[in-house]
C-alpha cells in the first residue's frame, strides 16, 4: 500500500490523525516555518516498551519525515527515580544493573523506527540521561536548577496532586522527578539545540517545567516565547473510552521475545470495526485517499475485515519487518486451517501461550500412558480423567494432527515432530505443546 505524503507539513499530518492533543502557543507555527529538533523520553522501568509507546516513537518518525531532527532519550538516570505520572502508588525502585539491562533492550527496540544515517540532513540521535544525571553534584543542582522552581508550582502538577489526595502520598524521590526531566530538556537544548519535547498527555506538566526552566536560564538570549516548545499526543483509547489494549488482553510489547510477531498481528486483527479507522490513522502512515477506500470496505463489507487486516499487516511489518509479517501470516493460516504440523517448533512456540507449553522427560514418554502423562501435578490439560476419556471416545483429542482415541495407550516416540515435541489439540482450537527432554 502506497503511503506517499500528501500533506504540506507535519502539523497537517498530525492534526488529520488526531495526534496533536495539546501544544504550547507557538509550537505549530515553528513546526511549519522552521526545521526543529525534538526529543521524547522513555524510562527503562521495564525490559520492553509497549505498543502505546509506539505513538510517541512514530511521532518522532513523522517529524523526521518532514525534515525535523528527532532525539530519543533513554532515561538511564531518571529510571533510577521513577516518574509518578499516571501512577497511583510509589514505583518499586530497580537496581542500577537492571536499569542498564533495560536501557540496552530499549536501544535495540527503538533503533529500527528512525533513520540514524549520517547521509541525511536530519539523522536521528539516541542519548542516555545517565551520562549527565549520574554525575550531578547535589549542592550545585539545588543551587543552579532548584532555585528556578517553586514548591507551589511543583505541587500543582497533576501527577503530584493525584498522589497527595491518597493516603500513600508521594515520596520526595518521585516528587523531585519533574526537576530531573526539566534538566534533561535544558541539557539537550544546550548540547544539541533541541527546542521541542514531545510526550504523552500525562507528561504535559513535566514538559512545561522544562520549557519554563529553559526560559529562565536563557531569557536574555531571545524572546521567552521562542526558546522552547512542547507537543503532546493523546492517550489511545477504544471507542467506548477503555484504555487501549485492556479489552483485548493487554497491550503487546515491542520485544519479539515477549510478544511474537504472530501475537502482535492477532492483537490488531482483533480490534473492533469502531476502532480500526482511528488506529489506522494513529499506528500507520496511511494517507487519506487510502483510508477512504478502507472506510468504504469496512462500511459495505465488514465481514472481510479489510481494515483489521491492513492494520495488522502494516504495524507488524513496521515493528518486525517483512520476515516477521510473513511468519505471522504463515502461523495464522496454519492455525485457522488446523494445519499446525506444517510449523516449526519455534513457530509453534510463538503461537501457543507459554502457560500451555510443557516439558516432559523422554523416560516418561516411553514408560507412561497418555492419561498418566496428562493428569499430574505439573500440568493439567484436562480437568479430570473422566474429561480425558470422554474427549478421546468422542474423537476430540489429536496428537500431531492425528486423532487419538485410546487414552490407555502410550505415545509412540516415533510420532515426535522433529524428534523433540508433541502437539496436542483438545477440541477445536485448544492447543498444548510438549517439549521432550532427553
C-alpha positions in Angstrom: 0.0 0.0 0.0 1.4 3.4 -1.0 1.6 5.9 1.8 3.1 8.8 -0.1 3.0 12.0 1.8 0.2 14.4 0.6 0.3 16.8 3.5 2.1 20.2 3.3 3.7 19.8 6.7 3.8 17.7 9.8 1.2 19.8 11.5 -1.4 19.0 8.8 -0.4 15.3 9.0 -0.7 15.1 12.8 -3.9 17.1 13.0 -5.6 14.8 10.4 -4.6 11.8 12.6 -5.8 13.4 15.8 -2.3 13.3 17.3 -1.9 16.9 18.4 -3.7 16.6 21.8 -2.1 19.9 23.0 0.8 22.2 22.4 2.4 25.4 23.5 1.2 28.6 21.7 4.0 28.9 19.1 4.7 25.2 18.6 2.7 24.6 15.4 4.0 27.9 13.8 7.6 26.7 14.4 6.9 23.2 13.1 5.6 24.8 9.8 8.2 27.5 9.3 11.4 26.0 10.8 13.3 22.8 11.0 13.3 21.9 14.7 14.9 19.3 16.9 12.5 17.4 19.2 13.1 14.7 21.8 10.9 12.2 23.5 12.0 10.4 26.7 11.5 6.7 27.6 12.3 5.5 31.0 13.7 1.9 31.2 11.4 0.8 34.0 10.6 -2.4 32.1 12.6 -4.6 29.7 10.4 -3.6 26.8 8.4 -0.7 25.6 4.8 -1.4 24.8 2.6 -0.7 21.8 1.3 2.5 23.4 4.9 3.9 23.3 4.7 3.5 19.5 2.5 6.6 19.3 5.4 8.8 20.6 8.1 6.9 18.6 6.0 7.3 15.4 5.5 10.9 16.3 9.3 11.4 16.1 9.3 9.4 12.8 6.7 11.7 11.4 8.8 14.7 12.4 11.8 13.3 10.7 9.8 12.5 7.6 9.2 16.3 7.2 12.8 17.3 7.8 12.9 17.8 11.5 15.5 16.1 13.7 14.4 13.5 16.3 16.2 12.6 19.5 15.3 9.6 21.6 16.3 10.0 25.2 16.5 6.8 27.2 16.2 7.5 30.9 19.0 5.5 32.5 19.2 8.3 35.1 15.5 9.2 35.6 14.7 5.5 35.6 16.5 5.3 38.9 13.9 7.6 40.4 10.6 6.8 38.8 8.0 9.1 37.1 4.9 9.5 39.3 2.8 10.5 36.2 -0.1 8.2 35.7 0.8 6.1 38.8 -1.5 5.8 41.8 1.3 4.5 44.1 5.1 4.5 44.5 7.1 2.6 41.9 9.4 -0.2 43.0 12.9 1.0 42.5 15.0 -1.1 40.2 18.7 -1.8 40.6 21.3 0.0 38.5 22.2 -3.3 36.9 18.6 -4.0 35.9 18.1 -0.4 34.6 21.3 -0.7 32.5 20.0 -4.0 31.1 16.6 -2.4 30.2 18.4 0.5 28.6 20.3 -1.8 26.3 17.0 -3.6 25.4 15.2 -0.3 24.6 18.1 0.9 22.5 17.6 -2.1 20.2 13.8 -1.7 20.2 13.6 1.9 19.1 16.6 2.0 16.7 14.7 0.5 13.6 12.0 3.2 13.7 14.2 6.2 12.9 16.9 7.0 10.3 20.3 7.4 12.0 22.2 7.6 8.8 24.8 10.4 8.6 24.0 10.6 4.8 20.8 12.6 5.5 20.5 16.2 6.8 18.5 15.3 9.9 19.8 12.0 11.3 18.2 10.8 14.5 20.1 10.6 17.7 19.8 8.5 20.8 21.1 9.6 24.2 21.0 8.3 27.7 20.4 10.8 30.5 22.5 8.8 32.9 25.5 10.3 31.1 24.8 13.6 32.9 22.4 12.8 35.7 24.6 10.3 37.5 27.4 12.9 37.6 25.3 15.7 39.2 26.6 17.3 42.3 23.7 17.7 44.7 24.5 21.1 46.1 25.2 22.5 42.6 22.0 21.1 41.3 19.9 22.6 44.1 21.6 25.9 43.8 21.6 26.2 39.9 18.5 24.3 39.0 16.3 24.0 42.1 16.2 27.8 42.6 14.1 28.1 39.4 11.3 26.0 40.7 8.7 27.0 43.3 7.1 24.3 45.5 3.7 25.8 44.8 4.1 25.1 41.1 5.5 21.6 41.7 2.6 20.8 44.0 0.1 21.9 41.3 1.3 19.3 38.8 -1.5 16.8 38.1 0.9 13.8 38.8 1.6 15.2 42.3 -1.9 16.3 43.1 -3.3 12.9 42.4 -0.9 11.3 44.8 -1.4 13.8 47.5 -5.1 13.1 47.6 -4.3 9.5 48.5 -3.3 8.1 51.9 0.0 6.8 50.5 1.1 10.3 49.4 4.3 10.8 47.3 8.0 10.4 48.3 10.5 13.2 47.9 12.2 10.9 45.4 9.3 10.9 42.9 8.3 14.4 43.8 11.7 15.6 42.5 11.4 13.7 39.2 10.0 16.7 37.4 13.2 18.7 38.2 15.3 16.0 36.6 13.1 15.8 33.4 13.2 19.6 33.2 17.0 19.5 33.5 17.1 16.9 30.7 15.4 19.4 28.4 17.8 22.1 29.3 20.8 19.8 28.8 19.5 18.8 25.3 18.7 22.4 24.5 22.3 23.5 25.4 24.2 20.5 23.9 22.0 19.5 20.8 20.0 22.7 20.1 16.9 20.7 21.0 14.0 23.1 21.3 11.0 20.8 21.3 9.8 18.0 23.6 7.0 15.6 22.8 5.3 13.1 25.0 2.0 11.5 26.1 -0.7 13.6 27.6 0.4 12.6 31.1 3.7 14.4 30.5 2.3 17.9 30.0 3.3 19.2 33.4 6.8 17.8 33.1 7.2 19.3 29.7 6.1 22.7 30.8 8.6 22.5 33.7 11.4 22.0 31.2 10.2 24.8 29.0 10.0 27.2 31.9 13.5 26.2 33.1 15.0 26.9 29.7 13.2 30.3 29.5 14.5 31.3 33.0 18.1 30.2 32.3 18.2 31.7 28.7 15.8 34.6 29.0 18.4 37.1 27.8 19.2 35.3 24.6 15.9 35.8 22.7 12.2 36.2 23.2 11.0 33.9 26.0 8.2 32.5 23.8 10.6 31.5 21.1 13.0 29.4 23.2 11.4 26.0 23.7 8.1 24.3 22.9 6.1 21.2 23.6 3.6 18.9 21.9 1.7 16.0 23.5 0.0 13.1 22.0 -3.4 11.7 23.2 -3.9 8.7 25.3 -5.1 6.0 22.9 -8.5 4.6 23.9 -11.2 2.4 22.4 -14.4 3.9 21.0 -16.1 3.1 24.4 -13.4 5.0 26.3 -11.5 2.0 27.6 -7.7 2.2 27.9 -6.0 0.8 24.7 -5.4 -2.9 24.9 -7.4 -3.6 28.0 -10.4 -5.1 26.3 -8.3 -7.5 24.1 -5.8 -9.0 26.5 -3.5 -6.1 27.4 -1.2 -4.0 25.2 1.6 -6.0 23.5 5.3 -5.1 23.8 7.8 -4.2 21.1 10.0 -7.0 22.2 9.6 -10.1 19.9 10.6 -12.4 22.7 7.8 -11.1 24.9 5.2 -10.5 22.1 5.9 -12.6 19.0 5.0 -11.1 15.5 2.1 -13.6 15.4 0.6 -12.3 18.7 1.1 -8.7 17.6 -0.6 -9.5 14.3 -3.5 -11.1 16.1 -3.8 -8.2 18.5 -4.5 -5.8 15.7 -6.5 -8.3 13.7 -9.0 -8.4 16.6 -9.7 -4.7 17.1 -13.3 -3.6 16.6 -14.8 -2.0 13.5 -15.5 1.0 15.6 -11.8 1.4 16.4 -10.0 0.3 13.3 -10.1 3.5 11.3 -8.8 5.6 14.2 -6.0 3.1 14.8 -5.0 3.1 11.1 -4.5 6.9 11.4 -2.5 6.6 14.7 -0.4 3.5 14.1 0.4 3.7 10.4 1.5 6.2 7.7 -1.7 5.7 5.7 -2.9 8.6 3.5 -6.5 10.0 3.5 -7.0 8.6 0.0 -6.1 5.0 1.0 -8.0 5.3 4.3 -11.2 6.3 2.4 -11.1 3.1 0.4 -10.8 1.1 3.6 -13.6 3.0 5.2 -15.9 2.1 2.3 -14.9 -1.6 2.7 -15.5 -1.5 6.5 -18.9 0.0 5.9 -20.0 -2.2 2.9 -18.2 -5.5 3.6 -17.4 -5.6 7.3 -17.1 -9.4 7.2 -14.0 -9.1 5.1 -12.2 -7.2 7.9 -10.1 -5.3 5.3 -9.4 -2.6 7.9 -8.1 -5.0 10.5 -6.0 -7.0 8.0 -4.4 -3.8 6.7 -3.8 -2.5 10.3 -2.3 -5.8 11.4 -0.1 -6.1 8.4 1.2 -2.5 8.5 2.0 -2.5 12.2 3.6 -6.0 12.2 5.7 -5.1 9.2 6.7 -1.7 10.8 7.8 -3.3 14.0 9.2 -6.7 12.9 10.0 -6.2 9.2 8.8 -8.2 6.2 10.1 -11.5 7.6 8.2 -11.0 10.9 5.0 -10.3 8.9 5.4 -13.4 6.7 6.0 -15.5 9.8 2.9 -14.1 11.5 0.7 -14.7 8.4 2.1 -18.3 8.0 1.2 -19.1 11.6 -2.2 -17.5 11.3 -3.0 -19.5 8.1 -1.8 -22.8 9.7 -3.9 -22.2 12.9 -7.1 -21.4 11.2 -6.8 -24.3 8.7 -6.0 -26.7 11.6 -2.7 -27.5 9.8 -0.2 -26.8 12.6 2.0 -29.8 11.7 3.5 -27.5 8.9 5.0 -25.2 11.5 8.4 -25.5 13.1 8.9 -25.8 16.9 9.9 -22.1 17.0 6.7 -21.1 15.2 4.6 -23.2 17.5 6.1 -21.5 20.5 5.1 -18.2 19.0 1.6 -19.4 18.6 0.9 -21.2 21.8 0.7 -19.4 25.2 3.7 -20.0 27.5 1.3 -21.4 30.1 0.4 -24.2 27.7 3.9 -25.3 26.8 5.2 -28.1 29.0 8.4 -30.1 29.2 8.4 -33.9 29.8 11.2 -36.4 30.1 11.8 -38.9 27.3 11.6 -41.6 30.0 8.1 -40.6 30.9 7.0 -40.6 27.3 8.5 -44.1 27.0 7.1 -45.6 30.2 3.7 -43.8 30.9 0.4 -44.0 29.1 -1.3 -40.9 27.7 -3.6 -40.4 30.8 -0.7 -40.5 33.3 1.3 -38.0 31.3 -1.6 -35.6 31.0 -3.0 -35.8 34.5 -0.4 -34.9 37.0 0.6 -32.1 39.4 2.9 -30.3 37.0 0.3 -29.6 34.3 -3.3 -30.4 33.9 -4.5 -30.2 30.3 -7.8 -31.9 31.4 -9.9 -31.2 34.4 -10.2 -34.9 35.2 -9.6 -38.4 33.9 -13.3 -38.6 33.0 -13.0 -35.5 30.7 -9.9 -37.0 29.0 -11.7 -40.3 28.5 -14.9 -38.7 27.2 -13.0 -36.5 24.7 -10.9 -39.4 23.5 -14.0 -41.5 22.9 -15.7 -38.6 21.1 -12.8 -38.0 18.8 -11.9 -34.7 20.4 -8.2 -35.4 21.0 -5.5 -35.0 18.4 -1.7 -35.7 18.7 0.3 -34.0 15.9 -3.0 -33.6 14.0 -3.8 -37.3 14.2 -6.9 -38.4 16.1 -6.0 -40.2 19.3 -8.8 -42.4 20.7 -7.3 -44.8 23.2 -6.4 -42.9 26.4 -4.7 -46.0 27.9 -2.1 -46.2 25.1 1.4 -44.9 25.3 2.5 -42.3 22.8 4.8 -43.7 20.1 8.2 -41.9 20.3 8.4 -42.3 16.5 5.5 -39.8 16.3 7.6 -37.0 17.7 7.8 -34.0 15.4 11.4 -33.0 14.7 12.2 -35.7 17.3 11.6 -33.3 20.1 8.0 -32.3 20.6 4.3 -33.3 20.5 1.4 -31.1 19.6 -1.8 -31.9 21.4 -5.2 -30.5 20.4 -8.1 -30.6 22.7 -11.4 -29.9 21.0 -11.3 -27.5 18.0 -8.8 -24.8 19.0 -7.1 -25.6 22.3 -3.5 -26.4 21.7 -0.8 -27.6 24.0 2.9 -28.2 23.3 5.0 -31.0 24.9 8.8 -30.4 24.6 10.7 -33.6 25.2 13.8 -33.6 27.4 16.3 -36.3 26.7 
